[in-house]
Amino acid sequence: MSGGIELRGGVVGDVDVLMDIQFRSPSEDAIAIAGSVAAAKRFQSMLLARGLENGSAEVIVLEIDGVPAGFAELSTGGDVPSLGIVARCAVKTMGLGGALKAGWRSPARAAVDMTPAEEGLHLVELQVDPDHRNEGLGARLLAEVERIARERGAVTLSLTTGIDSPARRLYERSGFAVVAEKRHRRYESITGSPGRVLMVKPLASDPID
């Protein structure tokens, strides 16, 4: 890897390029619930744009020589917005028929959802451009997320991921540990993954310098 790395806050105008990064190597979870890569990308794009517009989502963009190469999305809640927001975005991006099919699959996803502690900061997404993986960018984004969490006085930093996700190794190296696990047969039949885990990193009271 060459060039300078910069971290900055994300804005609505970043959504298209950030979704291009995420959906160059999308999760089976997102595709299975939405029904296709294209539908999942449209749906997640609308959710992220809406969150950035109304302030419910916060994004950190990692750039190499001014070009986005990864991002992290944060929240003080869990991974999934309210049912009303999800339903409206699904209808707008998938049409009524597609939204109804996604709604039929959604209970399986909800069955493996886990809610993090209210006093913590939650990592909703961590994505790195496939062309820049294994260059330490994921760890760099995690370190920035932790810095922000400590600066805000968060007691914990949490995330959820697939039980069999390769990203678990990165999270474990960064100090996260599994505190809860949910498995569901229908979720596994739809996504190929047996379920999800909630991982938490306790944060010291003193902020990082």
C-alpha positions as CSV (number, residue, x, y, z in Angstrom):
1,M,0.0,0.0,0.0
2,S,1.3,3.5,-0.8
3,G,0.0,7.0,-0.4
4,G,-1.4,8.9,2.6
5,I,-4.3,7.6,4.7
6,E,-6.9,10.1,5.9
7,L,-10.0,9.6,8.1
8,R,-13.0,11.9,7.9
9,G,-16.7,12.1,8.6
10,G,-19.0,10.7,5.9
11,V,-21.7,12.8,4.2
12,V,-24.7,11.9,2.0
13,G,-22.6,12.5,-1.1
14,D,-20.4,9.6,-0.1
15,V,-23.2,7.0,-0.1
16,D,-22.8,5.7,-3.7
17,V,-19.1,5.1,-3.5
18,L,-19.4,3.6,0.0
19,M,-22.1,1.2,-1.2
20,D,-19.9,0.3,-4.2
21,I,-17.2,-0.7,-1.7
22,Q,-19.6,-2.7,0.5
23,F,-21.3,-4.5,-2.4
24,R,-18.2,-5.5,-4.3
25,S,-18.0,-8.3,-1.8
26,P,-21.5,-8.3,-0.1
27,S,-22.5,-10.5,2.9
28,E,-24.8,-13.5,2.2
29,D,-27.0,-12.1,5.0
30,A,-27.8,-8.9,3.2
31,I,-28.4,-10.6,-0.2
32,A,-30.5,-13.4,1.2
33,I,-32.9,-11.1,3.0
34,A,-33.3,-8.6,0.1
35,G,-33.4,-11.3,-2.6
36,S,-30.5,-10.0,-4.8
37,V,-27.3,-8.0,-4.7
38,A,-29.0,-5.1,-6.6
39,A,-32.0,-5.0,-4.3
40,A,-29.8,-5.2,-1.2
41,K,-27.6,-2.4,-2.5
42,R,-30.5,-0.1,-3.3
43,F,-32.1,-0.8,0.1
44,Q,-28.9,-0.2,2.1
45,S,-28.1,2.9,0.1
46,M,-31.4,4.4,1.0
47,L,-31.1,3.5,4.7
48,L,-27.6,5.0,4.9
49,A,-28.5,8.2,3.1
50,R,-31.6,8.6,5.3
51,G,-29.5,8.1,8.4
52,L,-26.8,10.6,7.4
53,E,-29.5,13.1,6.5
54,N,-31.4,12.9,9.8
55,G,-28.3,12.4,12.0
56,S,-29.2,8.9,13.2
57,A,-26.2,7.4,11.4
58,E,-22.5,8.3,11.7
59,V,-19.9,7.2,9.2
60,I,-16.1,7.4,9.3
61,V,-14.5,7.3,5.8
62,L,-11.0,6.1,5.3
63,E,-9.3,7.5,2.2
64,I,-6.1,6.7,0.4
65,D,-4.8,9.7,-1.6
66,G,-8.3,11.2,-1.4
67,V,-10.1,8.0,-2.7
68,P,-12.4,6.2,-0.2
69,A,-11.1,2.7,0.5
70,G,-13.2,1.8,3.5
71,F,-15.7,3.0,6.1
72,A,-17.2,2.3,9.5
73,E,-20.8,3.1,10.4
74,L,-21.7,3.8,14.1
75,S,-24.8,4.0,16.2
76,T,-25.8,4.1,19.9
77,G,-28.4,1.4,19.2
78,G,-28.3,-1.9,17.3
79,D,-27.8,-2.9,13.6
80,V,-31.4,-2.5,12.4
81,P,-33.5,0.7,12.3
82,S,-37.1,0.8,13.3
83,L,-39.6,-1.4,11.5
84,G,-41.4,1.6,10.0
85,I,-38.2,3.0,8.4
86,V,-37.2,-0.4,7.1
87,A,-40.6,-1.1,5.6
88,R,-40.8,2.3,3.8
89,C,-37.2,1.9,2.4
90,A,-38.0,-1.6,1.3
91,V,-41.1,-0.6,-0.6
92,K,-39.3,2.3,-2.3
93,T,-36.2,0.3,-3.3
94,M,-37.7,-3.2,-4.1
95,G,-41.3,-2.4,-5.0
96,L,-44.3,-3.8,-3.1
97,G,-43.7,-7.4,-4.3
98,G,-40.0,-7.4,-3.4
99,A,-40.7,-5.8,-0.1
100,L,-43.3,-8.4,0.8
101,K,-40.8,-11.2,-0.1
102,A,-38.1,-9.5,2.0
103,G,-40.6,-9.2,4.8
104,W,-41.3,-12.9,4.6
105,R,-37.5,-13.5,5.2
106,S,-37.0,-10.8,7.8
107,P,-38.3,-12.8,10.8
108,A,-35.4,-15.2,10.4
109,R,-33.0,-12.2,10.5
110,A,-34.8,-10.8,13.5
111,A,-34.4,-14.1,15.3
112,V,-30.7,-13.7,15.4
113,D,-30.6,-9.9,16.3
114,M,-29.0,-8.9,19.6
115,T,-29.3,-5.5,21.3
116,P,-26.1,-4.0,22.7
117,A,-25.8,-2.2,26.0
118,E,-27.4,1.3,25.9
119,E,-24.3,2.9,27.5
120,G,-22.0,1.8,24.6
121,L,-21.2,2.7,21.0
122,H,-22.2,0.1,18.4
123,L,-20.3,-0.6,15.2
124,V,-23.0,-1.3,12.5
125,E,-20.7,-1.8,9.5
126,L,-17.0,-2.1,8.9
127,Q,-16.1,-2.3,5.2
128,V,-12.8,-2.3,3.3
129,D,-12.4,-2.2,-0.4
130,P,-11.5,-5.7,-1.5
131,D,-8.5,-4.3,-3.4
132,H,-7.1,-3.0,-0.1
133,R,-7.7,-5.9,2.2
134,N,-4.9,-7.3,4.3
135,E,-3.3,-3.9,4.5
136,G,-4.3,-3.1,8.0
137,L,-7.1,-0.7,7.1
138,G,-9.8,-2.6,9.0
139,A,-7.7,-2.3,12.1
140,R,-7.1,1.4,11.4
141,L,-10.8,2.0,11.2
142,L,-11.4,0.0,14.4
143,A,-8.8,2.0,16.2
144,E,-10.6,5.2,15.1
145,V,-13.9,3.9,16.2
146,E,-12.5,3.1,19.6
147,R,-10.9,6.5,19.9
148,I,-14.3,8.1,19.3
149,A,-16.0,5.8,21.7
150,R,-13.5,6.6,24.5
151,E,-13.7,10.3,23.7
152,R,-17.5,10.2,24.2
153,G,-17.2,8.3,27.5
154,A,-18.7,5.1,26.1
155,V,-18.4,2.1,28.5
156,T,-18.3,-0.5,25.7
157,L,-17.8,-0.9,22.0
158,S,-20.0,-3.6,20.4
159,L,-20.7,-5.2,17.1
160,T,-22.6,-8.2,15.7
161,T,-21.3,-10.5,13.0
162,G,-21.8,-14.0,11.6
163,I,-20.8,-16.9,13.7
164,D,-18.6,-18.1,10.8
165,S,-17.5,-14.7,9.6
166,P,-13.7,-14.4,8.8
167,A,-13.9,-10.9,10.3
168,R,-14.1,-12.4,13.8
169,R,-10.3,-12.9,13.8
170,L,-9.8,-9.1,13.3
171,Y,-12.3,-8.3,16.0
172,E,-10.7,-10.8,18.5
173,R,-7.2,-9.4,17.8
174,S,-8.6,-5.9,18.5
175,G,-9.9,-7.0,22.0
176,F,-13.5,-8.0,21.3
177,A,-15.0,-11.1,22.9
178,V,-18.2,-13.0,22.2
179,V,-20.8,-12.3,24.9
180,A,-23.9,-13.8,23.2
181,E,-24.8,-16.1,20.3
182,K,-28.0,-16.8,18.5
183,R,-28.6,-19.7,16.1
184,H,-31.7,-20.2,14.0
185,R,-32.4,-23.0,11.5
186,R,-34.4,-20.9,9.1
187,Y,-31.8,-18.1,9.1
188,E,-29.2,-20.7,8.2
189,S,-31.3,-22.1,5.4
190,I,-31.7,-18.7,3.9
191,T,-28.2,-17.3,4.4
192,G,-25.9,-20.4,4.8
193,S,-24.7,-19.1,8.2
194,P,-25.8,-20.8,11.4
195,G,-26.4,-17.5,13.2
196,R,-24.8,-14.4,14.7
197,V,-22.7,-13.4,17.7
198,L,-22.6,-10.2,19.7
199,M,-19.0,-9.1,20.4
200,V,-18.1,-6.5,23.0
201,K,-14.9,-4.7,24.0
202,P,-15.0,-3.0,27.4
203,L,-13.4,0.4,27.4
204,A,-11.2,1.9,30.1
205,S,-12.4,5.1,31.7
206,D,-9.3,7.0,30.6
207,P,-9.4,8.1,27.0
208,I,-6.6,7.3,24.5
209,D,-4.2,10.1,24.0
